[in-house]
């Protein structure tokens, strides 16, 4: 699968852009947290698209964001 | 009590209903 680029995103309507980012993020998140993947992806999609693109290119920053999201979710669900 | 519907859940292949970029 070719990497998602800013210009590919810009060519799509806003709602579609989140969908495209979600489709890329979900498998990566699912590999780390299968049971929470949908919720974590939903949370991360609230982040700016430009930042989400950077996270897709940087596994390290993606992983730290995922752990942040898991911590927030766990507090939220208490 | 918390808002159980947050965050919206993403499902692959299902059109995203969350907020678009502002």
N, CA and C atoms of all chains as a GROMACS GRO file, in nm:
protein
  300
    1UNK      N    1   0.084  -0.119   0.000
    1UNK     CA    2   0.000   0.000   0.000
    1UNK      C    3   0.088   0.125   0.000
    2UNK      N    4   0.061   0.217  -0.092
    2UNK     CA    5   0.145   0.337  -0.099
    2UNK      C    6   0.115   0.428   0.020
    3UNK      N    7   0.218   0.502   0.064
    3UNK     CA    8   0.197   0.590   0.180
    3UNK      C    9   0.097   0.701   0.147
    4UNK      N   10   0.024   0.739   0.250
    4UNK     CA   11  -0.073   0.847   0.237
    4UNK      C   12   0.004   0.980   0.237
    5UNK      N   13  -0.027   1.067   0.142
    5UNK     CA   14   0.044   1.195   0.136
    5UNK      C   15  -0.053   1.310   0.160
    6UNK      N   16   0.004   1.425   0.193
    6UNK     CA   17  -0.077   1.544   0.218
    6UNK      C   18  -0.158   1.582   0.095
    7UNK      N   19  -0.100   1.563  -0.023
    7UNK     CA   20  -0.173   1.602  -0.145
    7UNK      C   21  -0.287   1.505  -0.174
    8UNK      N   22  -0.267   1.374  -0.142
    8UNK     CA   23  -0.377   1.279  -0.156
    8UNK      C   24  -0.492   1.318  -0.065
    9UNK      N   25  -0.458   1.356   0.057
    9UNK     CA   26  -0.560   1.396   0.154
    9UNK      C   27  -0.632   1.522   0.109
   10UNK      N   28  -0.553   1.620   0.062
   10UNK     CA   29  -0.611   1.749   0.026
   10UNK      C   30  -0.712   1.735  -0.088
   11UNK      N   31  -0.696   1.630  -0.169
   11UNK     CA   32  -0.785   1.611  -0.283
   11UNK      C   33  -0.921   1.554  -0.240
   12UNK      N   34  -0.932   1.509  -0.115
   12UNK     CA   35  -1.055   1.447  -0.068
   12UNK      C   36  -1.135   1.543   0.019
   13UNK      N   37  -1.269   1.524   0.025
   13UNK     CA   38  -1.348   1.608   0.115
   13UNK      C   39  -1.311   1.581   0.262
   14UNK      N   40  -1.334   1.678   0.353
   14UNK     CA   41  -1.287   1.668   0.492
   14UNK      C   42  -1.325   1.536   0.561
   15UNK      N   43  -1.450   1.497   0.548
   15UNK     CA   44  -1.494   1.375   0.616
   15UNK      C   45  -1.419   1.254   0.561
   16UNK      N   46  -1.398   1.256   0.431
   16UNK     CA   47  -1.325   1.148   0.363
   16UNK      C   48  -1.180   1.144   0.408
   17UNK      N   49  -1.123   1.260   0.438
   17UNK     CA   50  -0.984   1.267   0.483
   17UNK      C   51  -0.967   1.190   0.613
   18UNK      N   52  -1.062   1.208   0.706
   18UNK     CA   53  -1.054   1.136   0.834
   18UNK      C   54  -1.067   0.986   0.811
   19UNK      N   55  -1.156   0.950   0.719
   19UNK     CA   56  -1.174   0.809   0.684
   19UNK      C   57  -1.043   0.750   0.633
   20UNK      N   58  -0.976   0.822   0.543
   20UNK     CA   59  -0.850   0.773   0.486
   20UNK      C   60  -0.744   0.756   0.595
   21UNK      N   61  -0.738   0.854   0.684
   21UNK     CA   62  -0.640   0.845   0.793
   21UNK      C   63  -0.675   0.730   0.888
   22UNK      N   64  -0.804   0.715   0.916
   22UNK     CA   65  -0.849   0.608   1.005
   22UNK      C   66  -0.815   0.471   0.949
   23UNK      N   67  -0.833   0.454   0.819
   23UNK     CA   68  -0.805   0.324   0.757
   23UNK      C   69  -0.656   0.289   0.767
   24UNK      N   70  -0.570   0.394   0.769
   24UNK     CA   71  -0.426   0.368   0.785
   24UNK      C   72  -0.389   0.344   0.930
   25UNK      N   73  -0.452   0.422   1.018
   25UNK     CA   74  -0.417   0.414   1.160
   25UNK      C   75  -0.469   0.285   1.225
   26UNK      N   76  -0.589   0.246   1.188
   26UNK     CA   77  -0.655   0.136   1.259
   26UNK      C   78  -0.572   0.007   1.266
   27UNK      N   79  -0.516  -0.041   1.153
   27UNK     CA   80  -0.439  -0.167   1.161
   27UNK      C   81  -0.318  -0.156   1.253
   28UNK      N   82  -0.255  -0.038   1.253
   28UNK     CA   83  -0.137  -0.017   1.338
   28UNK      C   84  -0.178  -0.020   1.485
   29UNK      N   85  -0.292   0.044   1.514
   29UNK     CA   86  -0.340   0.049   1.652
   29UNK      C   87  -0.392  -0.088   1.694
   30UNK      N   88  -0.458  -0.156   1.603
   30UNK     CA   89  -0.514  -0.287   1.632
   30UNK      C   90  -0.404  -0.386   1.670
   31UNK      N   91  -0.286  -0.371   1.609
   31UNK     CA   92  -0.174  -0.460   1.639
   31UNK      C   93  -0.128  -0.444   1.784
   32UNK      N   94  -0.149  -0.324   1.840
   32UNK     CA   95  -0.106  -0.298   1.977
   32UNK      C   96  -0.217  -0.320   2.079
   33UNK      N   97  -0.338  -0.279   2.043
   33UNK     CA   98  -0.452  -0.286   2.136
   33UNK      C   99  -0.577  -0.334   2.063
   34UNK      N  100  -0.586  -0.466   2.038
   34UNK     CA  101  -0.698  -0.517   1.958
   34UNK      C  102  -0.837  -0.480   2.012
   35UNK      N  103  -0.854  -0.483   2.145
   35UNK     CA  104  -0.988  -0.462   2.199
   35UNK      C  105  -1.028  -0.314   2.199
   36UNK      N  106  -0.930  -0.224   2.200
   36UNK     CA  107  -0.960  -0.081   2.208
   36UNK      C  108  -0.936  -0.008   2.077
   37UNK      N  109  -0.897  -0.081   1.974
   37UNK     CA  110  -0.850  -0.016   1.851
   37UNK      C  111  -0.950   0.084   1.793
   38UNK      N  112  -1.078   0.048   1.790
   38UNK     CA  113  -1.179   0.137   1.732
   38UNK      C  114  -1.190   0.268   1.809
   39UNK      N  115  -1.191   0.258   1.943
   39UNK     CA  116  -1.201   0.378   2.028
   39UNK      C  117  -1.076   0.463   2.018
   40UNK      N  118  -0.960   0.396   2.019
   40UNK     CA  119  -0.834   0.472   2.011
   40UNK      C  120  -0.827   0.544   1.878
   41UNK      N  121  -0.862   0.474   1.770
   41UNK     CA  122  -0.860   0.538   1.638
   41UNK      C  123  -0.955   0.658   1.638
   42UNK      N  124  -1.073   0.640   1.695
   42UNK     CA  125  -1.170   0.749   1.702
   42UNK      C  126  -1.115   0.869   1.776
   43UNK      N  127  -1.043   0.844   1.885
   43UNK     CA  128  -0.982   0.953   1.960
   43UNK      C  129  -0.875   1.023   1.879
   44UNK      N  130  -0.787   0.943   1.818
   44UNK     CA  131  -0.675   1.002   1.745
   44UNK      C  132  -0.724   1.082   1.624
   45UNK      N  133  -0.840   1.045   1.570
   45UNK     CA  134  -0.892   1.117   1.454
   45UNK      C  135  -0.936   1.259   1.489
   46UNK      N  136  -0.941   1.291   1.620
   46UNK     CA  137  -0.972   1.428   1.661
   46UNK      C  138  -0.850   1.519   1.646
   47UNK      N  139  -0.734   1.457   1.625
   47UNK     CA  140  -0.610   1.534   1.607
   47UNK      C  141  -0.607   1.590   1.465
   48UNK      N  142  -0.535   1.700   1.448
   48UNK     CA  143  -0.518   1.761   1.315
   48UNK      C  144  -0.465   1.662   1.213
   49UNK      N  145  -0.518   1.670   1.092
   49UNK     CA  146  -0.474   1.579   0.985
   49UNK      C  147  -0.324   1.587   0.960
   50UNK      N  148  -0.268   1.707   0.965
   50UNK     CA  149  -0.125   1.721   0.937
   50UNK      C  150  -0.043   1.646   1.041
   51UNK      N  151  -0.090   1.651   1.166
   51UNK     CA  152  -0.019   1.580   1.272
   51UNK      C  153  -0.037   1.429   1.258
   52UNK      N  154  -0.157   1.388   1.216
   52UNK     CA  155  -0.183   1.245   1.196
   52UNK      C  156  -0.093   1.189   1.085
   53UNK      N  157  -0.072   1.268   0.981
   53UNK     CA  158   0.017   1.226   0.873
   53UNK      C  159   0.159   1.204   0.925
   54UNK      N  160   0.204   1.297   1.010
   54UNK     CA  161   0.339   1.283   1.068
   54UNK      C  162   0.347   1.157   1.153
   55UNK      N  163   0.240   1.129   1.227
   55UNK     CA  164   0.239   1.010   1.312
   55UNK      C  165   0.247   0.882   1.230
   56UNK      N  166   0.182   0.883   1.112
   56UNK     CA  167   0.187   0.765   1.026
   56UNK      C  168   0.329   0.741   0.975
   57UNK      N  169   0.406   0.849   0.965
   57UNK     CA  170   0.544   0.837   0.917
   57UNK      C  171   0.642   0.805   1.030
   58UNK      N  172   0.597   0.824   1.152
   58UNK     CA  173   0.688   0.806   1.266
   58UNK      C  174   0.627   0.710   1.368
   59UNK      N  175   0.662   0.580   1.358
   59UNK     CA  176   0.605   0.481   1.450
   59UNK      C  177   0.625   0.520   1.596
   60UNK      N  178   0.738   0.583   1.626
   60UNK     CA  179   0.766   0.620   1.764
   60UNK      C  180   0.663   0.720   1.818
   61UNK      N  181   0.634   0.823   1.739
   61UNK     CA  182   0.538   0.923   1.788
   61UNK      C  183   0.397   0.864   1.787
   62UNK      N  184   0.369   0.776   1.691
   62UNK     CA  185   0.238   0.710   1.690
   62UNK      C  186   0.220   0.627   1.816
   63UNK      N  187   0.322   0.550   1.850
   63UNK     CA  188   0.312   0.464   1.968
   63UNK      C  189   0.291   0.545   2.095
   64UNK      N  190   0.362   0.658   2.107
   64UNK     CA  191   0.344   0.736   2.229
   64UNK      C  192   0.205   0.798   2.232
   65UNK      N  193   0.152   0.839   2.116
   65UNK     CA  194   0.015   0.893   2.112
   65UNK      C  195  -0.087   0.786   2.147
   66UNK      N  196  -0.063   0.663   2.100
   66UNK     CA  197  -0.155   0.554   2.130
   66UNK      C  198  -0.157   0.528   2.280
   67UNK      N  199  -0.040   0.526   2.341
   67UNK     CA  200  -0.036   0.502   2.486
   67UNK      C  201  -0.106   0.614   2.562
   68UNK      N  202  -0.088   0.738   2.513
   68UNK     CA  203  -0.157   0.852   2.573
   68UNK      C  204  -0.309   0.834   2.564
   69UNK      N  205  -0.354   0.792   2.446
   69UNK     CA  206  -0.497   0.774   2.424
   69UNK      C  207  -0.552   0.662   2.513
   70UNK      N  208  -0.476   0.554   2.528
   70UNK     CA  209  -0.520   0.443   2.614
   70UNK      C  210  -0.535   0.492   2.757
   71UNK      N  211  -0.440   0.572   2.804
   71UNK     CA  212  -0.446   0.624   2.941
   71UNK      C  213  -0.571   0.711   2.959
   72UNK      N  214  -0.599   0.797   2.861
   72UNK     CA  215  -0.717   0.883   2.869
   72UNK      C  216  -0.844   0.799   2.869
   73UNK      N  217  -0.848   0.699   2.782
   73UNK     CA  218  -0.965   0.612   2.773
   73UNK      C  219  -0.990   0.539   2.904
   74UNK      N  220  -0.883   0.491   2.965
   74UNK     CA  221  -0.898   0.415   3.089
   74UNK      C  222  -0.954   0.504   3.200
   75UNK      N  223  -0.908   0.628   3.207
   75UNK     CA  224  -0.960   0.721   3.306
   75UNK      C  225  -1.107   0.752   3.274
   76UNK      N  226  -1.134   0.773   3.145
   76UNK     CA  227  -1.268   0.808   3.100
   76UNK      C  228  -1.370   0.698   3.132
   77UNK      N  229  -1.324   0.574   3.121
   77UNK     CA  230  -1.416   0.462   3.138
   77UNK      C  231  -1.437   0.423   3.284
   78UNK      N  232  -1.362   0.488   3.376
   78UNK     CA  233  -1.378   0.455   3.517
   78UNK      C  234  -1.509   0.508   3.572
   79UNK      N  235  -2.039   1.064   3.644
   79UNK     CA  236  -2.064   0.974   3.532
   79UNK      C  237  -2.002   1.033   3.405
   80UNK      N  238  -1.964   0.947   3.312
   80UNK     CA  239  -1.895   0.994   3.194
   80UNK      C  240  -1.982   0.974   3.070
   81UNK      N  241  -1.943   1.042   2.966
   81UNK     CA  242  -2.014   1.031   2.840
   81UNK      C  243  -1.969   0.906   2.766
   82UNK      N  244  -2.048   0.801   2.773
   82UNK     CA  245  -2.006   0.670   2.723
   82UNK      C  246  -1.993   0.667   2.571
   83UNK      N  247  -2.054   0.765   2.504
   83UNK     CA  248  -2.050   0.762   2.358
   83UNK      C  249  -1.920   0.822   2.304
   84UNK      N  250  -1.841   0.881   2.394
   84UNK     CA  251  -1.713   0.936   2.351
   84UNK      C  252  -1.602   0.838   2.386
   85UNK      N  253  -1.502   0.818   2.304
   85UNK     CA  254  -1.491   0.871   2.169
   85UNK      C  255  -1.570   0.787   2.070
   86UNK      N  256  -1.606   0.848   1.957
   86UNK     CA  257  -1.674   0.769   1.854
   86UNK      C  258  -1.581   0.658   1.807
   87UNK      N  259  -1.635   0.541   1.784
   87UNK     CA  260  -1.553   0.427   1.748
   87UNK      C  261  -1.533   0.420   1.596
   88UNK      N  262  -1.408   0.407   1.557
   88UNK     CA  263  -1.378   0.392   1.414
   88UNK      C  264  -1.384   0.244   1.377
   89UNK      N  265  -1.452   0.215   1.267
   89UNK     CA  266  -1.453   0.078   1.215
   89UNK      C  267  -1.406   0.081   1.071
   90UNK      N  268  -1.305  -0.003   1.040
   90UNK     CA  269  -1.255  -0.004   0.903
   90UNK      C  270  -1.365  -0.040   0.804
   91UNK      N  271  -1.371   0.030   0.695
   91UNK     CA  272  -1.470   0.003   0.592
   91UNK      C  273  -1.603   0.071   0.617
   92UNK      N  274  -1.618   0.134   0.735
   92UNK     CA  275  -1.742   0.203   0.768
   92UNK      C  276  -1.717   0.353   0.762
   93UNK      N  277  -1.798   0.428   0.687
   93UNK     CA  278  -1.776   0.573   0.677
   93UNK      C  279  -1.768   0.640   0.814
   94UNK      N  280  -1.666   0.720   0.834
   94UNK     CA  281  -1.640   0.783   0.963
   94UNK      C  282  -1.743   0.892   0.991
   95UNK      N  283  -1.803   0.885   1.111
   95UNK     CA  284  -1.908   0.980   1.148
   95UNK      C  285  -1.860   1.084   1.247
   96UNK      N  286  -1.732   1.079   1.279
   96UNK     CA  287  -1.677   1.174   1.375
   96UNK      C  288  -1.662   1.311   1.314
   97UNK      N  289  -1.594   1.396   1.389
   97UNK     CA  290  -1.580   1.534   1.342
   97UNK      C  291  -1.472   1.544   1.235
   98UNK      N  292  -1.497   1.620   1.128
   98UNK     CA  293  -1.391   1.648   1.032
   98UNK      C  294  -1.296   1.751   1.091
   99UNK      N  295  -1.183   1.773   1.027
   99UNK     CA  296  -1.089   1.875   1.071
   99UNK      C  297  -1.156   2.011   1.070
  100UNK      N  298  -1.132   2.090   1.176
  100UNK     CA  299  -1.193   2.222   1.181
  100UNK      C  300  -1.107   2.322   1.103
   0.00000   0.00000   0.00000
